[in-house]
Each structure stands twice: as structure tokens, then as C-alpha cells.
Amino acid sequence: MTCGPLPADTRAEQVERVAAFLERNPGATVQDINAACDPGSATKVLSVMRRLGFVLRREWHRGARKGGRSTRRAARYWLMSRPQRAQGELFENT
């Protein structure tokens, strides 16, 4: 049995997956996001999220490399808030 190419998801679906992941896993790295959400390019999705009105916090942390002899900087991300949606007219004009 062969399967064809998987259907490509939209950027909106990728943004929603990453936002849900960051709500469940605050302080995730780009590597965590790529492994869990498969957005294609996590950094691109994070920049699109900012343009769409998501508020993200980024902090740089120093962590040990695999061998443990040296360290590297890695950005960690938190989802602070989702975009505010317009509520429209709350009251009728009389």
C-alpha cells in the first residue's frame, strides 16, 4: 500500500497548533515546537503569530550541549495572550 503526499496545512492551522502547544508547554524551545507541532519552520510561524496579534515572550537561556563540555544559548517561548477579537456592537442603538 502506498500513500501519496500528505495534504499541506494552512498557516492558520500551524499557528493554532503552535499556540495550543505553547499553552500546554510554557518555555518551549524551537526544537520542542518543531518536534511536537511539525510546523515546517517554527521561527516563521512564531513571527507570523506576532503579526496576527499573539503576544509571545522570548527569553534566552544557556544550556549544556550533548557532551556537557560546552554551553549554547537557546530561546524559550511563552504564549502570553491570544489576539483580542472585536466584540462588535454590544448594545443596540435606540
Distance bins in CASP14 RR format, pairs under 12 A and 6 or more apart:
PFRMAT RR
TARGET T0000
AUTHOR 0000-0000-0000
RMODE 2
METHOD distances of the structure
MODEL  1
6 38 0 0 0 0 1 0 0 0 0 0 0
7 13 0 0 0 0 0 1 0 0 0 0 0
8 14 0 0 0 0 1 0 0 0 0 0 0
8 38 0 0 0 0 0 1 0 0 0 0 0
8 39 0 0 0 0 0 1 0 0 0 0 0
8 40 0 0 0 0 0 1 0 0 0 0 0
9 15 0 0 0 0 0 1 0 0 0 0 0
9 16 0 0 0 0 1 0 0 0 0 0 0
9 17 0 0 0 0 1 0 0 0 0 0 0
9 18 0 0 0 0 0 1 0 0 0 0 0
9 37 0 0 0 0 0 1 0 0 0 0 0
9 38 0 0 0 0 1 0 0 0 0 0 0
9 39 0 0 0 0 1 0 0 0 0 0 0
9 40 0 0 0 0 1 0 0 0 0 0 0
9 45 0 0 0 0 0 1 0 0 0 0 0
10 16 0 0 0 0 1 0 0 0 0 0 0
10 17 0 0 0 0 0 1 0 0 0 0 0
10 39 0 0 0 0 0 1 0 0 0 0 0
10 45 0 0 0 0 0 1 0 0 0 0 0
10 48 0 0 0 0 0 1 0 0 0 0 0
11 17 0 0 0 0 0 1 0 0 0 0 0
11 18 0 0 0 0 0 1 0 0 0 0 0
11 39 0 0 0 0 1 0 0 0 0 0 0
11 40 0 0 0 0 0 1 0 0 0 0 0
11 41 0 0 0 0 0 1 0 0 0 0 0
11 44 0 0 0 0 1 0 0 0 0 0 0
11 45 1 0 0 1 0 0 0 0 0 0 0
11 46 0 0 0 0 0 1 0 0 0 0 0
11 47 0 0 0 0 0 1 0 0 0 0 0
11 48 1 0 0 1 0 0 0 0 0 0 0
11 49 0 0 0 0 1 0 0 0 0 0 0
11 51 0 0 0 0 0 1 0 0 0 0 0
11 52 0 0 0 0 1 0 0 0 0 0 0
12 18 0 0 0 0 0 1 0 0 0 0 0
12 19 0 0 0 0 0 1 0 0 0 0 0
12 39 0 0 0 0 0 1 0 0 0 0 0
12 45 0 0 0 0 0 1 0 0 0 0 0
12 48 0 0 0 0 1 0 0 0 0 0 0
12 49 0 0 0 0 0 1 0 0 0 0 0
12 52 0 0 0 0 1 0 0 0 0 0 0
12 83 0 0 0 0 0 1 0 0 0 0 0
13 19 0 0 0 0 0 1 0 0 0 0 0
13 20 0 0 0 0 0 1 0 0 0 0 0
13 37 0 0 0 0 0 1 0 0 0 0 0
13 38 0 0 0 0 0 1 0 0 0 0 0
13 39 0 0 0 0 1 0 0 0 0 0 0
13 40 0 0 0 0 0 1 0 0 0 0 0
13 45 0 0 0 0 0 1 0 0 0 0 0
13 48 0 0 0 0 0 1 0 0 0 0 0
14 20 0 0 0 0 0 1 0 0 0 0 0
14 21 0 0 0 0 0 1 0 0 0 0 0
14 33 0 0 0 0 0 1 0 0 0 0 0
14 34 0 0 0 0 0 1 0 0 0 0 0
14 37 1 0 0 1 0 0 0 0 0 0 0
14 38 0 0 0 0 1 0 0 0 0 0 0
14 39 1 0 1 0 0 0 0 0 0 0 0
14 40 1 0 0 1 0 0 0 0 0 0 0
14 41 0 0 0 0 1 0 0 0 0 0 0
14 42 0 0 0 0 1 0 0 0 0 0 0
14 44 0 0 0 0 1 0 0 0 0 0 0
14 45 1 0 1 0 0 0 0 0 0 0 0
14 46 0 0 0 0 0 1 0 0 0 0 0
14 47 0 0 0 0 0 1 0 0 0 0 0
14 48 0 0 0 0 1 0 0 0 0 0 0
14 49 0 0 0 0 1 0 0 0 0 0 0
14 52 0 0 0 0 0 1 0 0 0 0 0
15 21 0 0 0 0 0 1 0 0 0 0 0
15 22 0 0 0 0 0 1 0 0 0 0 0
15 33 0 0 0 0 0 1 0 0 0 0 0
15 37 0 0 0 0 1 0 0 0 0 0 0
15 39 0 0 0 0 1 0 0 0 0 0 0
15 42 0 0 0 0 0 1 0 0 0 0 0
15 44 0 0 0 0 0 1 0 0 0 0 0
15 45 1 0 0 1 0 0 0 0 0 0 0
15 46 0 0 0 0 1 0 0 0 0 0 0
15 47 0 0 0 0 0 1 0 0 0 0 0
15 48 1 0 0 1 0 0 0 0 0 0 0
15 49 1 0 1 0 0 0 0 0 0 0 0
15 50 0 0 0 0 0 1 0 0 0 0 0
15 51 0 0 0 0 0 1 0 0 0 0 0
15 52 1 0 0 1 0 0 0 0 0 0 0
15 53 0 0 0 0 0 1 0 0 0 0 0
15 54 1 0 0 1 0 0 0 0 0 0 0
15 56 0 0 0 0 0 1 0 0 0 0 0
15 79 0 0 0 0 0 1 0 0 0 0 0
15 82 0 0 0 0 0 1 0 0 0 0 0
15 83 0 0 0 0 0 1 0 0 0 0 0
16 22 0 0 0 0 0 1 0 0 0 0 0
16 23 0 0 0 0 0 1 0 0 0 0 0
16 37 0 0 0 0 1 0 0 0 0 0 0
16 39 0 0 0 0 0 1 0 0 0 0 0
16 45 0 0 0 0 0 1 0 0 0 0 0
16 48 0 0 0 0 0 1 0 0 0 0 0
16 49 0 0 0 0 1 0 0 0 0 0 0
16 52 0 0 0 0 0 1 0 0 0 0 0
16 54 0 0 0 0 0 1 0 0 0 0 0
16 79 0 0 0 0 0 1 0 0 0 0 0
16 82 0 0 0 0 1 0 0 0 0 0 0
16 83 0 0 0 0 0 1 0 0 0 0 0
17 23 0 0 0 0 0 1 0 0 0 0 0
17 24 0 0 0 0 0 1 0 0 0 0 0
17 33 0 0 0 0 1 0 0 0 0 0 0
17 34 0 0 0 0 0 1 0 0 0 0 0
17 36 0 0 0 0 1 0 0 0 0 0 0
17 37 1 0 1 0 0 0 0 0 0 0 0
17 38 0 0 0 0 1 0 0 0 0 0 0
17 39 1 0 0 1 0 0 0 0 0 0 0
17 40 0 0 0 0 0 1 0 0 0 0 0
17 42 0 0 0 0 0 1 0 0 0 0 0
17 45 0 0 0 0 1 0 0 0 0 0 0
17 49 0 0 0 0 0 1 0 0 0 0 0
18 24 0 0 0 0 0 1 0 0 0 0 0
18 25 0 0 0 0 0 1 0 0 0 0 0
18 28 0 0 0 0 1 0 0 0 0 0 0
18 30 0 0 0 0 0 1 0 0 0 0 0
18 32 0 0 0 0 0 1 0 0 0 0 0
18 33 1 0 1 0 0 0 0 0 0 0 0
18 34 0 0 0 0 1 0 0 0 0 0 0
18 36 0 0 0 0 1 0 0 0 0 0 0
18 37 1 0 1 0 0 0 0 0 0 0 0
18 38 0 0 0 0 0 1 0 0 0 0 0
18 39 1 0 1 0 0 0 0 0 0 0 0
18 40 0 0 0 0 0 1 0 0 0 0 0
18 41 0 0 0 0 0 1 0 0 0 0 0
18 42 1 0 0 1 0 0 0 0 0 0 0
18 43 0 0 0 0 0 1 0 0 0 0 0
18 44 0 0 0 0 0 1 0 0 0 0 0
18 45 1 0 1 0 0 0 0 0 0 0 0
18 46 1 0 0 1 0 0 0 0 0 0 0
18 47 0 0 0 0 0 1 0 0 0 0 0
18 48 0 0 0 0 1 0 0 0 0 0 0
18 49 1 0 0 1 0 0 0 0 0 0 0
18 50 0 0 0 0 0 1 0 0 0 0 0
18 52 0 0 0 0 0 1 0 0 0 0 0
18 54 0 0 0 0 1 0 0 0 0 0 0
18 56 0 0 0 0 1 0 0 0 0 0 0
18 77 0 0 0 0 1 0 0 0 0 0 0
18 79 0 0 0 0 1 0 0 0 0 0 0
18 82 0 0 0 0 0 1 0 0 0 0 0
19 25 0 0 0 0 0 1 0 0 0 0 0
19 26 0 0 0 0 0 1 0 0 0 0 0
19 28 0 0 0 0 0 1 0 0 0 0 0
19 33 0 0 0 0 0 1 0 0 0 0 0
19 37 0 0 0 0 1 0 0 0 0 0 0
19 39 0 0 0 0 0 1 0 0 0 0 0
19 45 0 0 0 0 1 0 0 0 0 0 0
19 46 0 0 0 0 0 1 0 0 0 0 0
19 48 0 0 0 0 0 1 0 0 0 0 0
19 49 1 0 0 1 0 0 0 0 0 0 0
19 50 0 0 0 0 0 1 0 0 0 0 0
19 52 0 0 0 0 1 0 0 0 0 0 0
19 53 0 0 0 0 0 1 0 0 0 0 0
19 54 1 0 0 1 0 0 0 0 0 0 0
19 55 0 0 0 0 0 1 0 0 0 0 0
19 56 0 0 0 0 1 0 0 0 0 0 0
19 77 0 0 0 0 0 1 0 0 0 0 0
19 78 0 0 0 0 0 1 0 0 0 0 0
19 79 1 0 1 0 0 0 0 0 0 0 0
19 80 0 0 0 0 0 1 0 0 0 0 0
19 81 0 0 0 0 0 1 0 0 0 0 0
19 82 1 0 0 1 0 0 0 0 0 0 0
19 83 0 0 0 0 1 0 0 0 0 0 0
20 28 0 0 0 0 0 1 0 0 0 0 0
20 33 0 0 0 0 0 1 0 0 0 0 0
20 36 0 0 0 0 1 0 0 0 0 0 0
20 37 0 0 0 0 1 0 0 0 0 0 0
20 39 0 0 0 0 0 1 0 0 0 0 0
20 49 0 0 0 0 0 1 0 0 0 0 0
20 54 0 0 0 0 0 1 0 0 0 0 0
20 79 0 0 0 0 1 0 0 0 0 0 0
20 82 0 0 0 0 0 1 0 0 0 0 0
21 27 0 0 0 0 0 1 0 0 0 0 0
21 28 1 0 0 1 0 0 0 0 0 0 0
21 29 0 0 0 0 0 1 0 0 0 0 0
21 30 0 0 0 0 0 1 0 0 0 0 0
21 32 1 0 0 1 0 0 0 0 0 0 0
21 33 1 0 0 1 0 0 0 0 0 0 0
21 34 0 0 0 0 0 1 0 0 0 0 0
21 35 0 0 0 0 1 0 0 0 0 0 0
21 36 1 0 1 0 0 0 0 0 0 0 0
21 37 1 0 1 0 0 0 0 0 0 0 0
21 38 0 0 0 0 0 1 0 0 0 0 0
21 39 0 0 0 0 1 0 0 0 0 0 0
21 42 0 0 0 0 1 0 0 0 0 0 0
21 45 0 0 0 0 0 1 0 0 0 0 0
21 46 0 0 0 0 0 1 0 0 0 0 0
21 49 0 0 0 0 0 1 0 0 0 0 0
21 77 0 0 0 0 1 0 0 0 0 0 0
21 78 0 0 0 0 0 1 0 0 0 0 0
21 79 0 0 0 0 1 0 0 0 0 0 0
22 28 1 0 0 1 0 0 0 0 0 0 0
22 29 0 0 0 0 0 1 0 0 0 0 0
22 30 0 0 0 0 0 1 0 0 0 0 0
22 32 0 0 0 0 1 0 0 0 0 0 0
22 33 1 0 0 1 0 0 0 0 0 0 0
22 36 0 0 0 0 1 0 0 0 0 0 0
22 37 0 0 0 0 1 0 0 0 0 0 0
22 39 0 0 0 0 0 1 0 0 0 0 0
22 42 0 0 0 0 0 1 0 0 0 0 0
22 45 0 0 0 0 0 1 0 0 0 0 0
22 46 0 0 0 0 1 0 0 0 0 0 0
22 49 0 0 0 0 1 0 0 0 0 0 0
22 54 0 0 0 0 1 0 0 0 0 0 0
22 55 0 0 0 0 0 1 0 0 0 0 0
22 56 1 0 0 1 0 0 0 0 0 0 0
22 57 0 0 0 0 1 0 0 0 0 0 0
22 58 0 0 0 0 0 1 0 0 0 0 0
22 76 0 0 0 0 0 1 0 0 0 0 0
22 77 1 0 0 1 0 0 0 0 0 0 0
22 78 1 0 0 1 0 0 0 0 0 0 0
22 79 1 1 0 0 0 0 0 0 0 0 0
22 80 0 0 0 0 1 0 0 0 0 0 0
22 81 0 0 0 0 0 1 0 0 0 0 0
22 82 0 0 0 0 0 1 0 0 0 0 0
23 54 0 0 0 0 0 1 0 0 0 0 0
23 56 0 0 0 0 0 1 0 0 0 0 0
23 77 0 0 0 0 0 1 0 0 0 0 0
23 78 0 0 0 0 1 0 0 0 0 0 0
23 79 1 0 1 0 0 0 0 0 0 0 0
23 80 0 0 0 0 0 1 0 0 0 0 0
23 81 0 0 0 0 0 1 0 0 0 0 0
23 82 0 0 0 0 1 0 0 0 0 0 0
24 32 0 0 0 0 0 1 0 0 0 0 0
24 33 0 0 0 0 0 1 0 0 0 0 0
24 36 0 0 0 0 1 0 0 0 0 0 0
24 37 0 0 0 0 0 1 0 0 0 0 0
24 78 0 0 0 0 0 1 0 0 0 0 0
24 79 0 0 0 0 1 0 0 0 0 0 0
25 32 1 0 0 1 0 0 0 0 0 0 0
25 33 0 0 0 0 1 0 0 0 0 0 0
25 35 0 0 0 0 0 1 0 0 0 0 0
25 36 1 0 0 1 0 0 0 0 0 0 0
25 37 0 0 0 0 0 1 0 0 0 0 0
25 76 0 0 0 0 0 1 0 0 0 0 0
25 77 0 0 0 0 1 0 0 0 0 0 0
25 78 0 0 0 0 1 0 0 0 0 0 0
25 79 0 0 0 0 1 0 0 0 0 0 0
26 32 0 0 0 0 0 1 0 0 0 0 0
26 56 0 0 0 0 0 1 0 0 0 0 0
26 57 0 0 0 0 1 0 0 0 0 0 0
26 59 0 0 0 0 0 1 0 0 0 0 0
26 76 0 0 0 0 1 0 0 0 0 0 0
26 77 0 0 0 0 1 0 0 0 0 0 0
26 78 1 0 1 0 0 0 0 0 0 0 0
26 79 1 0 0 1 0 0 0 0 0 0 0
26 80 0 0 0 0 1 0 0 0 0 0 0
27 33 0 0 0 0 0 1 0 0 0 0 0
27 56 0 0 0 0 0 1 0 0 0 0 0
27 57 0 0 0 0 1 0 0 0 0 0 0
27 58 0 0 0 0 1 0 0 0 0 0 0
27 59 1 0 0 1 0 0 0 0 0 0 0
27 60 0 0 0 0 0 1 0 0 0 0 0
27 61 0 0 0 0 1 0 0 0 0 0 0
27 74 0 0 0 0 0 1 0 0 0 0 0
27 75 0 0 0 0 1 0 0 0 0 0 0
27 76 1 0 1 0 0 0 0 0 0 0 0
27 77 1 0 1 0 0 0 0 0 0 0 0
27 78 1 0 1 0 0 0 0 0 0 0 0
27 79 0 0 0 0 1 0 0 0 0 0 0
27 80 0 0 0 0 0 1 0 0 0 0 0
28 34 0 0 0 0 1 0 0 0 0 0 0
28 35 0 0 0 0 1 0 0 0 0 0 0
28 36 1 0 0 1 0 0 0 0 0 0 0
28 37 0 0 0 0 1 0 0 0 0 0 0
28 42 0 0 0 0 1 0 0 0 0 0 0
28 46 0 0 0 0 0 1 0 0 0 0 0
28 56 0 0 0 0 0 1 0 0 0 0 0
28 57 0 0 0 0 0 1 0 0 0 0 0
28 58 0 0 0 0 0 1 0 0 0 0 0
28 59 0 0 0 0 0 1 0 0 0 0 0
28 61 0 0 0 0 0 1 0 0 0 0 0
28 74 0 0 0 0 0 1 0 0 0 0 0
28 75 0 0 0 0 1 0 0 0 0 0 0
28 76 1 0 0 1 0 0 0 0 0 0 0
28 77 1 0 1 0 0 0 0 0 0 0 0
28 78 0 0 0 0 1 0 0 0 0 0 0
28 79 0 0 0 0 1 0 0 0 0 0 0
29 35 0 0 0 0 1 0 0 0 0 0 0
29 36 0 0 0 0 0 1 0 0 0 0 0
29 42 0 0 0 0 1 0 0 0 0 0 0
29 43 0 0 0 0 0 1 0 0 0 0 0
29 46 0 0 0 0 0 1 0 0 0 0 0
29 58 0 0 0 0 0 1 0 0 0 0 0
29 59 0 0 0 0 0 1 0 0 0 0 0
29 60 0 0 0 0 0 1 0 0 0 0 0
29 61 0 0 0 0 1 0 0 0 0 0 0
29 63 0 0 0 0 0 1 0 0 0 0 0
29 72 0 0 0 0 0 1 0 0 0 0 0
29 73 0 0 0 0 0 1 0 0 0 0 0
29 74 1 0 1 0 0 0 0 0 0 0 0
29 75 1 0 0 1 0 0 0 0 0 0 0
29 76 1 0 1 0 0 0 0 0 0 0 0
29 77 1 0 0 1 0 0 0 0 0 0 0
29 78 0 0 0 0 0 1 0 0 0 0 0
30 36 0 0 0 0 0 1 0 0 0 0 0
30 37 0 0 0 0 0 1 0 0 0 0 0
30 39 0 0 0 0 1 0 0 0 0 0 0
30 40 0 0 0 0 0 1 0 0 0 0 0
30 41 0 0 0 0 1 0 0 0 0 0 0
30 42 1 0 1 0 0 0 0 0 0 0 0
30 43 1 0 0 1 0 0 0 0 0 0 0
30 44 0 0 0 0 0 1 0 0 0 0 0
30 45 0 0 0 0 1 0 0 0 0 0 0
30 46 1 0 0 1 0 0 0 0 0 0 0
30 47 0 0 0 0 0 1 0 0 0 0 0
30 58 0 0 0 0 0 1 0 0 0 0 0
30 73 0 0 0 0 0 1 0 0 0 0 0
30 74 1 0 0 1 0 0 0 0 0 0 0
30 75 1 0 0 1 0 0 0 0 0 0 0
30 76 0 0 0 0 1 0 0 0 0 0 0
30 77 1 0 0 1 0 0 0 0 0 0 0
31 37 0 0 0 0 0 1 0 0 0 0 0
31 42 0 0 0 0 1 0 0 0 0 0 0
31 43 0 0 0 0 0 1 0 0 0 0 0
31 72 0 0 0 0 0 1 0 0 0 0 0
31 74 1 0 0 1 0 0 0 0 0 0 0
31 75 0 0 0 0 0 1 0 0 0 0 0
31 76 0 0 0 0 0 1 0 0 0 0 0
31 77 0 0 0 0 0 1 0 0 0 0 0
32 38 0 0 0 0 0 1 0 0 0 0 0
32 39 0 0 0 0 0 1 0 0 0 0 0
32 42 0 0 0 0 1 0 0 0 0 0 0
32 74 0 0 0 0 1 0 0 0 0 0 0
32 75 0 0 0 0 0 1 0 0 0 0 0
32 76 0 0 0 0 1 0 0 0 0 0 0
32 77 0 0 0 0 1 0 0 0 0 0 0
33 39 1 0 0 1 0 0 0 0 0 0 0
33 40 0 0 0 0 1 0 0 0 0 0 0
33 41 0 0 0 0 0 1 0 0 0 0 0
33 42 1 0 1 0 0 0 0 0 0 0 0
33 43 0 0 0 0 1 0 0 0 0 0 0
33 44 0 0 0 0 0 1 0 0 0 0 0
33 45 1 0 0 1 0 0 0 0 0 0 0
33 46 1 0 0 1 0 0 0 0 0 0 0
33 49 0 0 0 0 0 1 0 0 0 0 0
33 56 0 0 0 0 0 1 0 0 0 0 0
33 74 0 0 0 0 0 1 0 0 0 0 0
33 75 0 0 0 0 0 1 0 0 0 0 0
33 76 0 0 0 0 0 1 0 0 0 0 0
33 77 1 0 0 1 0 0 0 0 0 0 0
33 79 0 0 0 0 0 1 0 0 0 0 0
34 40 1 0 0 1 0 0 0 0 0 0 0
34 41 0 0 0 0 1 0 0 0 0 0 0
34 42 1 0 1 0 0 0 0 0 0 0 0
34 43 0 0 0 0 1 0 0 0 0 0 0
34 44 0 0 0 0 0 1 0 0 0 0 0
34 45 0 0 0 0 1 0 0 0 0 0 0
34 46 0 0 0 0 0 1 0 0 0 0 0
35 42 0 0 0 0 1 0 0 0 0 0 0
36 42 0 0 0 0 1 0 0 0 0 0 0
37 45 0 0 0 0 1 0 0 0 0 0 0
37 46 0 0 0 0 0 1 0 0 0 0 0
37 49 0 0 0 0 0 1 0 0 0 0 0
37 77 0 0 0 0 0 1 0 0 0 0 0
38 45 0 0 0 0 0 1 0 0 0 0 0
39 45 1 0 1 0 0 0 0 0 0 0 0
39 46 0 0 0 0 1 0 0 0 0 0 0
39 47 0 0 0 0 0 1 0 0 0 0 0
39 48 0 0 0 0 1 0 0 0 0 0 0
39 49 0 0 0 0 0 1 0 0 0 0 0
40 46 0 0 0 0 0 1 0 0 0 0 0
40 48 0 0 0 0 0 1 0 0 0 0 0
41 47 0 0 0 0 1 0 0 0 0 0 0
41 48 0 0 0 0 1 0 0 0 0 0 0
42 48 0 0 0 0 0 1 0 0 0 0 0
42 49 0 0 0 0 0 1 0 0 0 0 0
42 56 0 0 0 0 0 1 0 0 0 0 0
42 75 0 0 0 0 0 1 0 0 0 0 0
42 77 0 0 0 0 1 0 0 0 0 0 0
43 49 0 0 0 0 0 1 0 0 0 0 0
43 50 0 0 0 0 0 1 0 0 0 0 0
43 56 0 0 0 0 0 1 0 0 0 0 0
43 58 0 0 0 0 0 1 0 0 0 0 0
43 75 0 0 0 0 1 0 0 0 0 0 0
43 77 0 0 0 0 0 1 0 0 0 0 0
44 50 0 0 0 0 0 1 0 0 0 0 0
44 51 0 0 0 0 0 1 0 0 0 0 0
45 51 0 0 0 0 0 1 0 0 0 0 0
45 52 0 0 0 0 0 1 0 0 0 0 0
45 54 0 0 0 0 0 1 0 0 0 0 0
45 56 0 0 0 0 0 1 0 0 0 0 0
45 77 0 0 0 0 0 1 0 0 0 0 0
46 52 0 0 0 0 0 1 0 0 0 0 0
46 54 0 0 0 0 1 0 0 0 0 0 0
46 55 0 0 0 0 0 1 0 0 0 0 0
46 56 1 0 0 1 0 0 0 0 0 0 0
46 57 0 0 0 0 0 1 0 0 0 0 0
46 58 0 0 0 0 1 0 0 0 0 0 0
46 75 0 0 0 0 1 0 0 0 0 0 0
46 76 0 0 0 0 0 1 0 0 0 0 0
46 77 1 0 0 1 0 0 0 0 0 0 0
46 78 0 0 0 0 0 1 0 0 0 0 0
46 79 0 0 0 0 0 1 0 0 0 0 0
47 53 0 0 0 0 0 1 0 0 0 0 0
47 54 0 0 0 0 0 1 0 0 0 0 0
47 56 0 0 0 0 1 0 0 0 0 0 0
47 58 0 0 0 0 0 1 0 0 0 0 0
47 77 0 0 0 0 0 1 0 0 0 0 0
48 54 0 0 0 0 1 0 0 0 0 0 0
48 56 0 0 0 0 0 1 0 0 0 0 0
48 83 0 0 0 0 0 1 0 0 0 0 0
49 55 0 0 0 0 1 0 0 0 0 0 0
49 56 1 0 0 1 0 0 0 0 0 0 0
49 58 0 0 0 0 0 1 0 0 0 0 0
49 77 0 0 0 0 1 0 0 0 0 0 0
49 79 0 0 0 0 1 0 0 0 0 0 0
49 80 0 0 0 0 0 1 0 0 0 0 0
49 81 0 0 0 0 0 1 0 0 0 0 0
49 82 0 0 0 0 1 0 0 0 0 0 0
49 83 0 0 0 0 1 0 0 0 0 0 0
50 56 1 0 0 1 0 0 0 0 0 0 0
50 57 0 0 0 0 0 1 0 0 0 0 0
50 58 0 0 0 0 1 0 0 0 0 0 0
50 77 0 0 0 0 0 1 0 0 0 0 0
50 79 0 0 0 0 0 1 0 0 0 0 0
50 80 0 0 0 0 0 1 0 0 0 0 0
50 81 0 0 0 0 0 1 0 0 0 0 0
50 83 0 0 0 0 0 1 0 0 0 0 0
51 83 0 0 0 0 0 1 0 0 0 0 0
52 81 0 0 0 0 0 1 0 0 0 0 0
52 82 0 0 0 0 1 0 0 0 0 0 0
52 83 1 0 1 0 0 0 0 0 0 0 0
52 84 0 0 0 0 0 1 0 0 0 0 0
52 85 0 0 0 0 0 1 0 0 0 0 0
53 79 0 0 0 0 0 1 0 0 0 0 0
53 80 0 0 0 0 0 1 0 0 0 0 0
53 81 0 0 0 0 1 0 0 0 0 0 0
53 82 1 0 0 1 0 0 0 0 0 0 0
53 83 1 0 1 0 0 0 0 0 0 0 0
53 84 0 0 0 0 1 0 0 0 0 0 0
53 85 0 0 0 0 0 1 0 0 0 0 0
54 77 0 0 0 0 0 1 0 0 0 0 0
54 78 0 0 0 0 0 1 0 0 0 0 0
54 79 1 0 0 1 0 0 0 0 0 0 0
54 80 0 0 0 0 1 0 0 0 0 0 0
54 81 1 0 0 1 0 0 0 0 0 0 0
54 82 1 0 0 1 0 0 0 0 0 0 0
54 83 1 0 0 1 0 0 0 0 0 0 0
54 84 0 0 0 0 0 1 0 0 0 0 0
55 77 0 0 0 0 0 1 0 0 0 0 0
55 78 0 0 0 0 1 0 0 0 0 0 0
55 79 1 0 0 1 0 0 0 0 0 0 0
55 80 1 0 1 0 0 0 0 0 0 0 0
55 81 1 0 1 0 0 0 0 0 0 0 0
55 82 0 0 0 0 1 0 0 0 0 0 0
55 83 0 0 0 0 1 0 0 0 0 0 0
55 84 0 0 0 0 1 0 0 0 0 0 0
56 75 0 0 0 0 0 1 0 0 0 0 0
56 76 0 0 0 0 0 1 0 0 0 0 0
56 77 1 0 1 0 0 0 0 0 0 0 0
56 78 1 0 0 1 0 0 0 0 0 0 0
56 79 1 0 0 1 0 0 0 0 0 0 0
56 80 1 0 0 1 0 0 0 0 0 0 0
56 81 0 0 0 0 1 0 0 0 0 0 0
56 82 0 0 0 0 0 1 0 0 0 0 0
56 83 0 0 0 0 0 1 0 0 0 0 0
57 75 0 0 0 0 0 1 0 0 0 0 0
57 76 0 0 0 0 1 0 0 0 0 0 0
57 77 1 0 0 1 0 0 0 0 0 0 0
57 78 1 0 1 0 0 0 0 0 0 0 0
57 79 0 0 0 0 1 0 0 0 0 0 0
57 80 1 0 1 0 0 0 0 0 0 0 0
57 81 0 0 0 0 0 1 0 0 0 0 0
58 73 0 0 0 0 0 1 0 0 0 0 0
58 74 0 0 0 0 0 1 0 0 0 0 0
58 75 1 0 1 0 0 0 0 0 0 0 0
58 76 1 0 0 1 0 0 0 0 0 0 0
58 77 1 0 1 0 0 0 0 0 0 0 0
58 78 1 0 0 1 0 0 0 0 0 0 0
58 79 0 0 0 0 0 1 0 0 0 0 0
58 80 0 0 0 0 0 1 0 0 0 0 0
59 73 0 0 0 0 0 1 0 0 0 0 0
59 74 0 0 0 0 1 0 0 0 0 0 0
59 75 1 0 0 1 0 0 0 0 0 0 0
59 76 1 0 1 0 0 0 0 0 0 0 0
59 77 0 0 0 0 1 0 0 0 0 0 0
59 78 1 0 0 1 0 0 0 0 0 0 0
59 80 0 0 0 0 0 1 0 0 0 0 0
60 71 0 0 0 0 0 1 0 0 0 0 0
60 72 0 0 0 0 0 1 0 0 0 0 0
60 73 1 0 1 0 0 0 0 0 0 0 0
60 74 1 0 0 1 0 0 0 0 0 0 0
60 75 1 0 1 0 0 0 0 0 0 0 0
60 76 1 0 0 1 0 0 0 0 0 0 0
60 77 0 0 0 0 0 1 0 0 0 0 0
61 71 0 0 0 0 1 0 0 0 0 0 0
61 72 0 0 0 0 1 0 0 0 0 0 0
61 73 1 0 0 1 0 0 0 0 0 0 0
61 74 1 0 1 0 0 0 0 0 0 0 0
61 75 1 0 0 1 0 0 0 0 0 0 0
61 76 1 0 1 0 0 0 0 0 0 0 0
61 77 0 0 0 0 0 1 0 0 0 0 0
62 70 0 0 0 0 0 1 0 0 0 0 0
62 71 1 0 1 0 0 0 0 0 0 0 0
62 72 1 0 0 1 0 0 0 0 0 0 0
62 73 1 0 1 0 0 0 0 0 0 0 0
62 74 1 0 0 1 0 0 0 0 0 0 0
62 75 0 0 0 0 0 1 0 0 0 0 0
62 76 0 0 0 0 0 1 0 0 0 0 0
63 69 0 0 0 0 0 1 0 0 0 0 0
63 70 0 0 0 0 1 0 0 0 0 0 0
63 71 1 0 1 0 0 0 0 0 0 0 0
63 72 1 0 0 1 0 0 0 0 0 0 0
63 73 1 0 0 1 0 0 0 0 0 0 0
63 74 1 0 0 1 0 0 0 0 0 0 0
63 75 0 0 0 0 0 1 0 0 0 0 0
63 76 0 0 0 0 0 1 0 0 0 0 0
64 70 1 0 0 1 0 0 0 0 0 0 0
64 71 1 0 1 0 0 0 0 0 0 0 0
64 72 0 0 0 0 1 0 0 0 0 0 0
64 73 0 0 0 0 0 1 0 0 0 0 0
64 74 0 0 0 0 0 1 0 0 0 0 0
65 71 1 0 0 1 0 0 0 0 0 0 0
65 72 1 0 1 0 0 0 0 0 0 0 0
65 73 0 0 0 0 0 1 0 0 0 0 0
65 74 0 0 0 0 0 1 0 0 0 0 0
66 72 0 0 0 0 1 0 0 0 0 0 0
END
